[in-house]
Amino acid sequence: MRIAKDGTWHYRGSPIGRKEMVCLFASVLRREPDGSYWLETPVERGRITVEDAPFVAVEVFWRRCDGRQCLTFRTNLDEMVTADADHPIRITIDPRSREPRPYLMVRPGLEARINRAVFYELVALAEPETVQGREVLGVWSEGVFFPIDEMPVETHTTDAAAE
């Protein structure tokens, strides 16, 4: 079995078309400390290949929770996960292209890749904060700040340089 980068589950080279079947498999998905993924039931255990992350965050809902912002994500399997200390948002930045790769922890060891449209919504909600002496942009959810990227460096041109 294999989970493609786009979140499609495959069995013997063919996509699994029944969402109920995928949800059943997802309910027994585990990740080992070595990074390997396994489908594990009380009587069987089988390795599964995951190209990126096993889930995809396809929608985000913004709301106020006890006076603070809460961001709840819906995955491609209709699981609802609110970003908080136990379900952090993690962004890696490609050092060459500066392309972000955002993720949300769904269950211990199992992440959802945040799709591009949802990431753009997060960027629209981003606020500047100082984290460990660095100016960063990020989002708040359940009282936890999740950095997205460094603040852009403003370039100032002088009148002499502009001429």
Kinemage of the C-alpha trace (Angstrom):
@kinemage 1
@onewidth
@group {chain A} dominant
@subgroup {mainchain}
@vectorlist {calphas} color= white
{ca met a 1} P 0.000 0.000 0.000
{ca arg a 2} L 1.035 3.570 -0.649
{ca ile a 3} L -0.183 7.078 0.185
{ca ala a 4} L 0.712 9.480 -2.633
{ca lys a 5} L 1.868 13.047 -2.026
{ca asp a 6} L -1.619 14.318 -2.942
{ca gly a 7} L -3.167 12.177 -0.169
{ca thr a 8} L -4.539 9.440 -2.452
{ca trp a 9} L -4.326 5.950 -0.969
{ca his a 10} L -3.288 3.152 -3.343
{ca tyr a 11} L -3.501 -0.619 -3.114
{ca arg a 12} L -1.487 -2.690 -5.599
{ca gly a 13} L -0.977 0.345 -7.827
{ca ser a 14} L -4.636 1.430 -8.010
{ca pro a 15} L -6.267 4.265 -6.070
{ca ile a 16} L -8.715 3.220 -3.375
{ca gly a 17} L -11.952 4.907 -4.442
{ca arg a 18} L -14.098 4.246 -1.378
{ca lys a 19} L -13.540 6.948 1.221
{ca glu a 20} L -14.994 4.680 3.935
{ca met a 21} L -12.290 2.104 3.207
{ca val a 22} L -9.540 4.749 3.323
{ca cys a 23} L -10.923 6.051 6.655
{ca leu a 24} L -10.850 2.499 8.021
{ca phe a 25} L -7.213 2.060 7.002
{ca ala a 26} L -6.359 5.523 8.379
{ca ser a 27} L -7.809 4.555 11.759
{ca val a 28} L -5.158 1.820 12.142
{ca leu a 29} L -2.236 3.817 10.705
{ca arg a 30} L 0.762 4.149 13.030
{ca arg a 31} L 4.228 5.673 12.737
{ca glu a 32} L 7.273 4.105 14.322
{ca pro a 33} L 10.114 6.128 15.909
{ca asp a 34} L 12.305 5.256 12.886
{ca gly a 35} L 9.817 7.136 10.639
{ca ser a 36} L 8.252 4.059 9.033
{ca tyr a 37} L 4.474 3.797 8.659
{ca trp a 38} L 2.419 0.694 9.489
{ca leu a 39} L -1.177 -0.423 9.312
{ca glu a 40} L -1.705 -2.253 12.569
{ca thr a 41} L -4.691 -4.258 13.785
{ca pro a 42} L -4.822 -6.668 16.730
{ca val a 43} L -4.108 -9.580 14.357
{ca glu a 44} L -2.100 -8.096 11.473
{ca arg a 45} L 0.625 -5.566 10.760
{ca gly a 46} L 1.744 -4.322 7.345
{ca arg a 47} L 4.136 -1.643 6.194
{ca ile a 48} L 2.779 1.253 4.105
{ca thr a 49} L 4.724 3.742 1.983
{ca val a 50} L 3.930 7.416 2.578
{ca glu a 51} L 5.390 9.798 -0.024
{ca asp a 52} L 5.018 12.969 2.094
{ca ala a 53} L 2.375 13.000 4.837
{ca pro a 54} L -0.512 10.565 5.270
{ca phe a 55} L -3.181 13.285 5.300
{ca val a 56} L -3.853 16.626 3.604
{ca ala a 57} L -5.418 19.630 5.367
{ca val a 58} L -7.937 20.870 2.790
{ca glu a 59} L -9.871 23.514 4.725
{ca val a 60} L -9.356 25.843 7.699
{ca phe a 61} L -12.024 27.386 9.924
{ca trp a 62} L -11.316 30.506 11.955
{ca arg a 63} L -13.269 31.233 15.145
{ca arg a 64} L -12.978 32.797 18.588
{ca cys a 65} L -12.583 30.403 21.533
{ca asp a 66} L -12.776 32.020 24.966
{ca gly a 67} L -11.614 35.338 23.496
{ca arg a 68} L -8.708 33.917 21.508
{ca gln a 69} L -8.270 32.742 17.936
{ca cys a 70} L -8.732 29.053 17.105
{ca leu a 71} L -7.823 27.499 13.773
{ca thr a 72} L -9.522 24.185 13.024
{ca phe a 73} L -8.506 22.199 9.968
{ca arg a 74} L -10.471 19.604 8.007
{ca thr a 75} L -8.409 16.831 6.458
{ca asn a 76} L -9.061 15.004 3.194
{ca leu a 77} L -10.627 12.264 5.362
{ca asp a 78} L -12.965 14.756 7.105
{ca glu a 79} L -11.088 14.627 10.407
{ca met a 80} L -11.294 17.947 12.286
{ca val a 81} L -8.126 19.061 14.107
{ca thr a 82} L -7.640 22.329 16.002
{ca ala a 83} L -4.059 23.624 16.042
{ca asp a 84} L -2.787 23.786 19.614
{ca ala a 85} L 0.172 22.620 21.707
{ca asp a 86} L -0.677 18.950 21.004
{ca his a 87} L -1.457 19.591 17.318
{ca pro a 88} L 1.207 22.051 16.190
{ca ile a 89} L 1.606 23.662 12.797
{ca arg a 90} L 5.099 23.086 11.432
{ca ile a 91} L 6.579 24.841 8.413
{ca thr a 92} L 9.774 23.827 6.691
{ca ile a 93} L 11.321 26.185 4.150
{ca asp a 94} L 13.279 24.851 1.193
{ca pro a 95} L 16.680 26.571 1.549
{ca arg a 96} L 17.098 27.071 -2.214
{ca ser a 97} L 13.622 27.927 -3.470
{ca arg a 98} L 12.275 29.353 -0.172
{ca glu a 99} L 9.108 27.350 -0.892
{ca pro a 100} L 7.229 26.565 2.323
{ca arg a 101} L 6.082 23.044 3.224
{ca pro a 102} L 3.454 23.390 5.962
{ca tyr a 103} L 2.178 20.526 8.135
{ca leu a 104} L -0.287 19.997 10.982
{ca met a 105} L 0.036 17.227 13.583
{ca val a 106} L -3.160 15.161 13.396
{ca arg a 107} L -2.262 12.351 15.805
{ca pro a 108} L 1.048 11.464 17.433
{ca gly a 109} L 3.516 10.912 14.589
{ca leu a 110} L 0.906 11.477 11.867
{ca glu a 111} L 0.798 14.798 10.038
{ca ala a 112} L -1.353 16.422 7.403
{ca arg a 113} L 0.349 18.482 4.717
{ca ile a 114} L -1.466 21.813 4.567
{ca asn a 115} L -2.493 22.388 0.942
{ca arg a 116} L -1.567 25.578 -0.881
{ca ala a 117} L -4.987 27.282 -0.696
{ca val a 118} L -5.236 26.675 3.060
{ca phe a 119} L -1.649 27.884 3.540
{ca tyr a 120} L -2.539 31.131 1.733
{ca glu a 121} L -5.409 31.568 4.207
{ca leu a 122} L -2.932 31.157 7.066
{ca val a 123} L -0.626 33.740 5.519
{ca ala a 124} L -3.584 36.157 5.308
{ca leu a 125} L -4.144 35.650 9.061
{ca ala a 126} L -0.440 35.983 9.919
{ca glu a 127} L 0.747 38.525 12.447
{ca pro a 128} L 4.249 39.739 13.239
{ca glu a 129} L 5.765 38.542 16.531
{ca thr a 130} L 9.208 38.478 18.086
{ca val a 131} L 10.353 34.916 18.779
{ca gln a 132} L 13.763 34.382 20.386
{ca gly a 133} L 14.833 37.857 19.258
{ca arg a 134} L 13.748 37.323 15.623
{ca glu a 135} L 10.888 39.076 13.863
{ca val a 136} L 8.635 36.425 12.338
{ca leu a 137} L 5.194 36.137 10.791
{ca gly a 138} L 2.896 33.483 12.161
{ca val a 139} L -0.555 32.552 13.363
{ca trp a 140} L -2.125 32.077 16.789
{ca ser a 141} L -4.406 29.186 17.700
{ca glu a 142} L -5.549 28.159 21.182
{ca gly a 143} L -3.037 30.594 22.712
{ca val a 144} L -0.051 29.073 20.888
{ca phe a 145} L 1.943 31.010 18.283
{ca phe a 146} L 3.056 29.086 15.187
{ca pro a 147} L 5.780 30.825 13.128
{ca ile a 148} L 5.399 30.724 9.357
{ca asp a 149} L 8.538 32.542 8.181
{ca glu a 150} L 10.949 35.331 8.936
{ca met a 151} L 9.641 38.861 8.450
{ca pro a 152} L 10.600 40.145 5.010
{ca val a 153} L 13.539 42.511 5.082
{ca glu a 154} L 12.470 45.879 3.806
{ca thr a 155} L 14.816 47.439 1.308
{ca his a 156} L 15.147 51.170 1.600
{ca thr a 157} L 16.377 53.144 -1.367
{ca thr a 158} L 17.872 56.541 -0.929
{ca asp a 159} L 17.254 59.375 -3.358
{ca ala a 160} L 20.850 59.051 -4.560
{ca ala a 161} L 20.472 55.321 -5.220
{ca ala a 162} L 17.230 55.887 -7.109
{ca glu a 163} L 18.850 58.298 -9.552
